[in-house]
Amino acid sequence: MKYELKPVEAKDVASLSSIFSDYFPAESTSHSFENQIKLALTNTQLDGFALYGQGAQAIAVVFANKSLAKPNYGYVRFLHVHSSVKQDDHQSYENSEYRLFDAVFSHLKETCTTIKFDSHYKKPSDTLQNYLAKLGFQRIVRIDMVVHKSDMKTLVEPELPSGYEFVPWSKAMKTSTAKLLVEINDQSIDNLLLPFFTTIGGCERFVQDMVDSSFGGLGEECTRVLTYDKEPIGICFLTRISSNTINIPEVGILPAHRRKGLGKALVIHSFSNLTTTHPDFGEVSLTVTLDNVVAAKLYESLGFKRIKETIDLIWQNHNN
Ligand SMILES: CC(C)(COP(=O)(O)OP(=O)(O)OC[C@H]1O[C@@H](n2cnc3c(N)ncnc32)[C@H](O)[C@@H]1OP(=O)(O)O)[C@@H](O)C(=O)NCCC(=O)NCCS
């Protein structure tokens, strides 16, 4: 069958709804996603391509954009071919995936030094993963972890060594904590996945996004900074992402202060504040890169269990 590839405009988004609902099992999620896409196509640098078969119905769609914090960092988002195509003709299904991917990859490659295939909602098929590997994409596994409130009761907060102190986070600390986040994440694998960690401006936007509730709303009353000689050296942000779930979007200790039990103490201390400030929560969640063995071990020692694996695929232009 012949397919035609066309750029997607905001006015076309409603006609893609059958692809969105095929991708998201829950209808409500697909509906809000449709609105987000419409807004993003109109207001930001989001670009979309759709494949149309015979007739006006699109059978597949892909979106791509550049990071606001780092314009040379590109994302390929939401690549999906309608599952009916797979049932009808497996070869066409795979070819459609490759064609969609090539469309955005060749477009982003012109200006981006790093490109991430974002697979937050759905794991890419094995054939697509193999295709991306051939193009030079590196596979990074991310793990979602959860600890239930009942399993947190046994945690005992250790005493801090002399000179160290926990202080509450406040909006006045936005820039100082943004600087801290850049130093904490220097050389970390998360920089590759989350490029905003490499610049103070990017980290300020990340903090502001938490405050503005894009991450569910910052739990300011339970977010703590760890200081040494009154200078910030560690932070544990907590956000509320649902009535039941508190999320840790970021925790870190400056390299010079690591391996002293401070990271663990900071998380346990943040949890003890949580039980007073948000007594009705049920669980704490977070996401960690599988290769970040230190952080994963720390979370496991606190009772976190692995619940889901996500695969990110990253391409870097090694000529730059
Ligand atoms: C992860 C991080 C916060 C740990 O901080 P830390 O103060 O060094 O950790 P702690 O000294 O409290 O160690 C706690 C546990 O982590 C593990 N751990 C710490 N350092 C380790 C190392 N170098 N190798 C293996 N395990 C290690 C141990 O299980 C340790 O528990 P134990 O002492 O009972 O054995 C710190 O390494 C960091 O800031 N990393 C960069 C930012 C980051 O990756 N954040 C997590 C994002 S998801």
The ligand as a Tripos MOL2 file, in Angstrom:
@<TRIPOS>MOLECULE
LIG
   48    50     1     0     0
SMALL
NO_CHARGES

@<TRIPOS>ATOM
      1 C1         22.7580    9.2980   44.8600 C.3       1 LIG1
      2 C2         23.4210   10.2380   45.8880 C.3       1 LIG1
      3 C3         22.3810   11.2560   46.3570 C.3       1 LIG1
      4 C4         23.9000    9.3950   47.0690 C.3       1 LIG1
      5 O1         24.3960   10.2840   48.0650 O.3       1 LIG1
      6 P1         25.4360    9.8320   49.1880 P.3       1 LIG1
      7 O2         25.3920   10.8530   50.2510 O.co2     1 LIG1
      8 O3         26.7450    9.5360   48.5650 O.co2     1 LIG1
      9 O4         24.7890    8.4460   49.6570 O.3       1 LIG1
     10 P2         24.9510    7.8020   51.0840 P.3       1 LIG1
     11 O5         26.3650    8.0180   51.5790 O.co2     1 LIG1
     12 O6         23.8480    8.2590   51.9670 O.co2     1 LIG1
     13 O7         24.7830    6.2790   50.7560 O.3       1 LIG1
     14 C5         23.5420    5.6780   50.8530 C.3       1 LIG1
     15 C6         23.5700    4.3100   50.1980 C.3       1 LIG1
     16 O8         23.8780    4.4450   48.8200 O.3       1 LIG1
     17 C7         24.7560    3.4020   48.4280 C.3       1 LIG1
     18 N1         26.0130    3.9970   47.9990 N.ar      1 LIG1
     19 C8         26.4610    5.2460   48.2260 C.ar      1 LIG1
     20 N2         27.6070    5.4600   47.5810 N.ar      1 LIG1
     21 C9         27.8970    4.3110   46.9240 C.ar      1 LIG1
     22 C10        28.9440    3.9010   46.0500 C.ar      1 LIG1
     23 N3         29.9480    4.7340   45.6870 N.pl3     1 LIG1
     24 N4         28.9140    2.6650   45.5440 N.ar      1 LIG1
     25 C11        27.8950    1.8150   45.8540 C.ar      1 LIG1
     26 N5         26.8670    2.1580   46.6700 N.ar      1 LIG1
     27 C12        26.8810    3.3770   47.2080 C.ar      1 LIG1
     28 C13        24.9360    2.5020   49.5840 C.3       1 LIG1
     29 O9         23.9210    1.4980   49.4780 O.3       1 LIG1
     30 C14        24.6560    3.3830   50.7490 C.3       1 LIG1
     31 O10        24.0650    2.6950   51.7790 O.3       1 LIG1
     32 P3         25.0170    2.0360   52.8940 P.3       1 LIG1
     33 O11        25.9660    3.1360   53.3140 O.co2     1 LIG1
     34 O12        24.0320    1.6260   53.9350 O.co2     1 LIG1
     35 O13        25.7220    0.9250   52.2100 O.co2     1 LIG1
     36 C15        24.6600   10.9420   45.2790 C.3       1 LIG1
     37 O14        25.5270    9.9710   44.7620 O.3       1 LIG1
     38 C16        24.3480   11.9530   44.1980 C.2       1 LIG1
     39 O15        24.0260   13.1020   44.4680 O.2       1 LIG1
     40 N6         24.4490   11.5350   42.9000 N.am      1 LIG1
     41 C17        24.2110   12.4510   41.7660 C.3       1 LIG1
     42 C18        22.7560   12.8290   41.6340 C.3       1 LIG1
     43 C19        21.9030   11.6150   41.4440 C.2       1 LIG1
     44 O16        22.2610   10.6850   40.7390 O.2       1 LIG1
     45 N7         20.7300   11.6350   42.0810 N.am      1 LIG1
     46 C20        19.7530   10.5850   41.9780 C.3       1 LIG1
     47 C21        18.8560   10.8730   40.8510 C.3       1 LIG1
     48 S1         17.6290    9.6070   40.6950 S.3       1 LIG1
@<TRIPOS>BOND
     1     1     2 1
     2     2     3 1
     3     2     4 1
     4     2    36 1
     5     4     5 1
     6     5     6 1
     7     6     7 2
     8     6     8 1
     9     6     9 1
    10     9    10 1
    11    10    11 2
    12    10    12 1
    13    10    13 1
    14    13    14 1
    15    14    15 1
    16    15    16 1
    17    15    30 1
    18    16    17 1
    19    17    18 1
    20    17    28 1
    21    18    19 ar
    22    18    27 ar
    23    19    20 ar
    24    20    21 ar
    25    21    22 ar
    26    21    27 ar
    27    22    23 1
    28    22    24 ar
    29    24    25 ar
    30    25    26 ar
    31    26    27 ar
    32    28    29 1
    33    28    30 1
    34    30    31 1
    35    31    32 1
    36    32    33 2
    37    32    34 1
    38    32    35 1
    39    36    37 1
    40    36    38 1
    41    38    39 2
    42    38    40 1
    43    40    41 1
    44    41    42 1
    45    42    43 1
    46    43    44 2
    47    43    45 1
    48    45    46 1
    49    46    47 1
    50    47    48 1
@<TRIPOS>SUBSTRUCTURE
     1 LIG1         1 GROUP 0 **** ****
